[in-house]
Amino acid sequence: MKKIYLLAAIAALSVGCQNNDIAERAGEMRFDALLPTATRVAGTSFESGDVMGVYVTRYSGTTPALLQLSGNHANNAAVAYNGTSWVSTPSIYWTDDKCDVYAYYPYAKPTSVDEYLFTVAADQSTAKEGDIPGGYEASDFLWAKATAVTQGGTDGAVKLNFRHCMSRFVVNLKKGEQYEGNLPDDAMVRIHNTVPEATIDLATGTVTRHPYESVKSITAKPLGTGSYAAIIVPQRIEFRLPLIEVIAKGVSYLVESAFVFKPGVQYTYTLTLNNDPDKVKIDIGGEIEGGWAE
């Protein structure tokens, strides 16, 4: 009889532990992260291995808490996409209070949430190696916020609608009537006279060009023959300065311009090349806000 009672007790304990595990999993905060160009039907465009940083603050009654570097309900949790779902390390659990959720990508270890230092890559043509993103991908800073969320009001997961915080600059090359041969596959496009360093307010996603850093040059990412793109920190180029340089078949084509790079906006320049580098025709496309066409 004692053995029977003992087995029954063990069985009851096992069931209790399982129920606790289920309860804990049910109380875990889950996320649904969407890129600006994605829809709910298409799902996310994140890739397996991508990691975003997540902060969670909790309300006091109807008053939201300010985002801080530490002391939040969740502090810069690493939330990784496994190809199916987002997994948080450490796990984040719901509270009885409303919460604000702040998320950014790519993941880092900020030493400030008010002025997080971020730098776009000087060489954005580098390819992804393992879990290390290429220069272009690592430069595309994304930010999202979900406000006053509760476990019962999330439909199963916190929806994080990301937006681009930087500018995207696309340069398309076109053959002119006086250009001999085909456009080379190994042409290089560089963007000059922009400051690649920025400070970011993680509470609002506001990006500010670093006021004390100097201008540098950025090598754009090839998208295909004759098309290139670079991620630029939002800023204003006040005066007419060398902006775009195309190096093709040993010839350097240089375009000077004043320019305003706005956050979350894509710009397109089409350059018609001729053998004479002084005869470059420029067509400026319209601005695209929100989602960026690849």
C-alpha atoms as one frame of an Amber mdcrd trajectory, in Angstrom:
protein
   0.000   0.000   0.000   2.841   2.384   0.820   4.374   1.737  -2.618   1.044
   2.433  -4.290   0.666   5.692  -2.384   4.266   6.621  -3.267   3.728   5.973
  -6.982   0.517   7.941  -6.896   2.304  10.837  -5.254   5.061  10.748  -7.879
   2.474  10.656 -10.664   0.629  13.606  -9.154   3.890  15.519  -8.808   4.773
  14.768 -12.440   1.396  15.986 -13.664   1.760  19.110 -11.529   5.179  19.872
 -13.033   3.852  19.372 -16.548   0.963  21.711 -15.836   3.383  24.299 -14.469
   5.520  24.004 -17.602   2.465  24.472 -19.785   1.395  27.456 -17.692   4.853
  29.014 -18.029   4.908  28.505 -21.793   1.426  29.962 -22.041   2.614  33.053
 -20.176   5.655  33.580 -22.382   5.629  36.634 -24.624   5.835  35.765 -28.321
   6.522  37.998 -31.301   5.477  38.400 -34.916   8.006  40.656 -36.677   7.083
  42.156 -40.046   9.296  44.068 -42.442   8.010  47.244 -44.144   7.706  45.508
 -47.541   5.961  42.412 -46.127   2.285  41.740 -45.520   0.629  39.406 -43.056
  -0.247  37.112 -45.945   3.336  36.973 -47.199   4.688  36.616 -43.672   8.008
  38.070 -42.618  11.024  38.423 -44.833  13.487  37.777 -42.034  15.873  34.866
 -42.500  16.708  32.055 -40.130  19.477  33.204 -37.795  18.432  36.886 -37.739
  18.425  38.366 -34.233  16.590  41.444 -32.990  16.941  43.233 -29.674  13.811
  43.666 -27.523  13.071  45.901 -24.547   9.793  45.676 -22.612   8.509  48.309
 -20.194   5.425  47.896 -17.991   2.760  50.423 -17.096   1.905  51.701 -13.644
  -1.852  51.918 -13.916  -2.389  53.977 -17.071   1.079  55.536 -17.008   3.745
  54.013 -19.295   7.285  53.683 -17.992  10.171  55.410 -19.734  12.584  53.181
 -21.611  15.846  52.825 -19.725  19.127  51.059 -20.362  18.360  48.691 -17.465
  15.569  48.189 -14.952  12.927  47.514 -17.603  10.722  44.420 -17.554  13.036
  43.077 -20.313  16.423  44.555 -21.117  17.778  44.052 -24.639  16.715  40.419
 -24.880  18.182  38.631 -27.914  15.229  37.328 -29.937  16.296  35.029 -32.785
  14.325  33.840 -35.797  14.638  30.081 -36.395  12.832  30.080 -39.719   9.439
  29.499 -38.115   9.190  31.561 -34.952  11.089  34.036 -32.780  12.820  32.651
 -29.684  13.826  34.992 -26.855  16.949  34.569 -24.721  16.211  35.013 -21.884
  12.491  34.266 -22.101  10.114  37.185 -21.546   6.900  36.616 -19.613   3.718
  38.623 -19.486   2.695  40.662 -16.447  -0.759  41.754 -15.305   0.102  45.287
 -16.465   0.087  46.740 -19.955   3.458  46.784 -21.680   5.298  48.753 -24.334
   7.595  46.646 -26.520  10.574  48.207 -28.318  12.493  46.235 -30.936  15.419
  46.956 -33.231  17.520  45.091 -35.781  20.344  44.107 -36.109  21.030  43.017
 -32.538  23.834  44.730 -30.622  24.728  45.707 -27.070  23.857  49.402 -26.719
  25.456  51.367 -23.911  22.727  53.995 -24.204  19.062  53.893 -25.233  18.970
  57.657 -25.801  22.064  57.927 -28.003  22.863  54.466 -29.250  25.953  54.751
 -31.454  25.464  53.092 -34.831  27.649  53.077 -37.928  26.749  52.005 -41.447
  29.432  49.917 -43.130  32.020  51.631 -45.315  32.069  48.584 -47.606  28.508
  47.447 -48.159  29.483  45.083 -50.958  30.697  42.404 -48.533  28.669  39.176
 -48.490  27.079  37.407 -45.516  29.336  34.840 -43.846  27.512  32.340 -41.656
  25.520  34.292 -39.067  27.490  37.476 -39.786  25.464  39.726 -42.114  27.024
  41.438 -45.108  27.908  45.112 -44.950  24.685  46.260 -46.590  22.388  44.139
 -44.405  24.216  45.139 -41.219  23.724  48.815 -42.114  19.946  48.680 -42.568
  18.759  49.662 -39.083  15.135  48.685 -38.399  12.947  49.772 -35.472   9.480
  48.894 -34.161   7.265  49.618 -31.173   4.074  48.008 -29.892   2.182  50.189
 -27.415   0.018  49.214 -24.425  -0.086  45.514 -25.270  -1.604  42.845 -23.032
  -1.551  39.080 -23.270  -5.239  38.945 -24.040  -5.037  41.655 -26.684  -2.202
  40.390 -28.864  -4.025  37.611 -30.714  -1.269  35.236 -29.604   1.819  37.340
 -30.367   3.028  40.933 -30.167   2.939  42.428 -33.662   6.142  44.334 -34.416
   5.817  46.375 -37.602   9.367  47.400 -38.385  10.332  50.501 -40.326  13.553
  51.580 -41.990  15.375  54.307 -40.077  18.149  54.984 -42.589  18.049  56.185
 -46.202  18.504  53.899 -49.191  20.360  55.189 -52.244  20.024  53.240 -55.499
  22.241  53.941 -58.495  21.345  52.419 -61.858  23.821  52.504 -64.729  22.695
  52.801 -68.317  24.617  52.712 -71.597  24.722  55.917 -73.564  24.878  56.086
 -77.347  28.601  56.804 -77.181  29.434  54.038 -74.710  31.387  51.217 -76.337
  30.699  47.607 -75.344  28.582  46.325 -72.475  28.428  47.598 -68.942  31.076
  45.733 -66.923  30.016  43.226 -64.281  32.743  44.470 -61.938  31.932  48.180
 -61.969  32.205  49.887 -58.583  29.885  52.573 -57.219  30.919  54.740 -54.290
  28.941  57.353 -52.368  31.098  60.239 -51.129  30.826  62.982 -48.520  28.363
  61.436 -46.072  28.879  60.816 -42.359  28.383  57.080 -41.646  28.081  57.440
 -37.862  24.770  58.155 -36.139  23.109  58.278 -32.748  19.728  56.562 -32.381
  17.012  57.096 -29.796  15.720  53.562 -29.227  12.527  54.898 -27.644  11.458
  56.671 -30.858  13.656  55.246 -33.618  14.969  58.748 -34.367  18.332  58.766
 -36.159  20.687  61.754 -35.949  23.904  62.164 -37.884  26.832  62.218 -35.463
  27.820  65.888 -35.152  31.518  65.325 -34.507  32.429  62.670 -37.068  33.911
  63.378 -40.488  32.572  62.491 -43.920  33.718  59.253 -45.533  33.083  57.178
 -48.660  30.791  54.156 -48.908  31.088  51.320 -51.427  27.614  50.306 -52.635
  26.297  46.755 -52.869  25.855  45.297 -56.387  22.248  44.230 -56.924  22.817
  42.920 -60.438  24.522  44.159 -63.584  24.184  47.919 -63.652  22.339  48.331
 -60.328  23.786  49.250 -56.921  22.454  50.265 -53.499  23.848  51.788 -50.321
  22.407  52.525 -46.886  23.062  56.125 -45.828  22.620  57.877 -42.477  19.906
  60.554 -42.861  21.608  63.916 -43.340  21.833  67.019 -45.464  24.688  67.750
 -47.884  24.482  71.522 -47.960  26.802  72.285 -50.850  27.468  70.810 -54.255
  30.114  68.162 -53.574  31.250  64.904 -55.210  28.430  62.489 -54.350  28.484
  59.500 -56.730  31.545  57.914 -58.305  31.302  55.093 -60.825  34.470  53.235
 -61.755  33.975  51.192 -64.928  36.615  49.842 -67.312  39.269  51.945 -65.633
  37.292  55.162 -66.150  36.010  57.221 -63.207  32.672  58.998 -63.612  32.035
  61.580 -60.896  28.720  63.284 -60.140  28.525  66.335 -57.886  25.355  67.286
 -56.042  23.831  68.777 -52.919  21.403  66.311 -51.373  19.022  65.639 -48.486
  18.785  62.053 -47.228  15.550  61.567 -45.291  14.912  58.696 -42.843  13.029
  55.734 -44.283  13.158  57.044 -47.849  14.638  55.418 -50.970  16.191  57.527
 -53.722  17.077  56.398 -57.234  19.670  57.928 -59.575  20.017  56.645 -63.139
  23.351  57.515 -64.720  23.728  57.250 -68.493  27.411  56.635 -69.200  29.402
  57.550 -72.290  33.068  57.002 -73.059  33.707  60.618 -72.135  33.409  60.778
 -68.310  32.361  64.431 -68.566  29.228  63.466 -70.505  27.102  61.744 -67.902
  23.342  62.149 -68.063  21.506  62.045 -64.741  17.890  61.048 -64.185  16.571
  61.357 -60.636  13.693  59.077 -59.715  10.981  59.819 -57.173  11.163  59.142
 -53.470   9.797  55.878 -52.076   8.740  56.009 -48.428   8.010  53.133 -46.065
   8.738  49.915 -47.936  11.785  49.742 -50.160  11.677  47.915 -53.482  14.500
  45.418 -53.826
